[in-house]
Amino acid sequence: MSNLQKTITEPAREIQVRKEVDVLVVGGGPSGITAALAAVEDGLNVLLLDSRSFLGGNMTIGLPILGFLGQKGNQIIKGIPQKFIDRLKAVDASSEHRPCPLHMSLTLVEPEAVKTVALEMLQEAGVEVMFYTFCSDVVMEGDELKGIIIESKAGREAILAKTIIDCTGDADVAYRSGVPCEYGNETGGVQPPTLMFCLGGVDTEKLRLSIAEEPRTYLTDFIPAEYFGQNNQFIVVGLRSLIQKAAEEGLHLPVERTIIITGLRKGEAWINMTRINGVNGTDPESLSHGETEGRRQIHDIQKYLIEYVPGFENAYFLKTAPFVGIRETRRINGRYTMTQEDILSCRHFEDAIAVASYPLDIHHPDGGGCTLTWCGDCYDIPFRSLIPQKVKNLIVAGRSISTTHEAMSAIRVMAPCMAMGEAAGRAAKLAIRTGVQVGEVSVEQLQAELVESGAFLRDFEEINE
């Protein structure tokens, strides 16, 4: 372990300003893509940064997009997120939004196509994209954020912006700016990450029909057997008795339930079963441990699937995800903190900028269990939860908005994050257009622009329908 007590003094120095832009989006995942597409519509100079060599974030690791549909089956995420799905569909890289008894809805996407389509859409819209770039510090004048310090192969440089959108998922910009942040639950425990991996040669029809025809043997969590009789692309959550049997016979499995997501390509299945407790997604040593331990766990999980789960008899390893999937790190303290009660009461907010319906979904920081709690309908995400305390000129979108640990477990999935990104991008654009701080934009104007652009808000439901 590193010696955290020892320090050095870094000498002050002048650094070059690489760019000055209207809107800077930091993070090219689901929220960052939609934020940049929304912000650029007025012809503003918009720059999107990402530390990796591609766009898409968690859309590229084999997960389905959850949350486009509500618990009553209606579509509640529209606007730019839907336009992105439409572009994927045009190249056969996305499914329909499929109702799911457990996750409300699944939208299967092809990870490699996500990278290409996202880049195409941003370039067509006029967004400049810069890869291989980390945000390492910030440029502050009093309580106003003026820009960020970046690190890359070119060294240490600055980017200045009129408005900055933090879509890092880890509140990196907000944290470095001095925004108060929370981490994990009341004891600091966070939901554990997962390293996804993909198998080929899977007979998904055999798996599907085995569950549909022998539900007592292949019991799934909350998902009735009839679902598998009607859907040839699906998610399996359960098969707990098979896992227990495999564990009793000597396999070391880190979870209590099987999670299998069929791919869009025939014979492919993505596996969401590694589990690495205690990983801090903001610490490089801890992340390195997570990647290493995740890869170690794959061996016994693959063996379990091949030897115990129908349809996997001839399966073979294809690939791991490009990075470990982080569920939770920092959350900002904003002007309003969303709570579990807000979600379970289907709360409506006057400053709503997105609607979500995904349940409370807590992968416990310790052990291998998970708890899901549904609200029965949908709930709003308020604009105030995107606006951080203490720092001006900054808005946050994605899982690191202002919520409790419990509420974050619901709003963290990708479709709500995309909707938040669109709202943040439109707010940034509106702030520059009207000459105000992003936290002071007219919420009524923002809501009107969201609805006019095709987004779904409950107060405007008749307009959307």
Secondary structure, DSSP 8 states (H G I E B T S, - for coil): ---TT----------EEEEEEEEEEE--SHHHHHHHHHHGGGS--EEEE-SSSSS-GGGGTT--EE-SB-TTS-B---HHHHHHHHHHHHTT-B---EEETTTEEEE-B-HHHHHHHHHHHHHHHT-EEE-S-EEEEEEEETTEEEEEEEEETTEEEEEEEEEEEE-SSS-HHHHHHT--EEESSTTS-----B--EEEES--HHHHHHHHHH-TTTS-BSS--HHHHHH-SS-EEEE-HHHHHHHHHTT---S-SSEEEEE-SSTT-EEE-----TT--TT-HHHHHHHHHHHHHHHHHHHHHHHHHSTT-TT-EEEEE-SS-B----EEE-BSS-B-HHHHHTT---TTEEEEE---EEEE-SSSS-EEEE--SS-EEEEGGGGSBSS-BSEEE-STTSSB-HHHHHHHTSHHHHHHHHHHHHHHHHHHHHHTS-GGGS-HHHHHHHHHHTT---GGGHHHH-
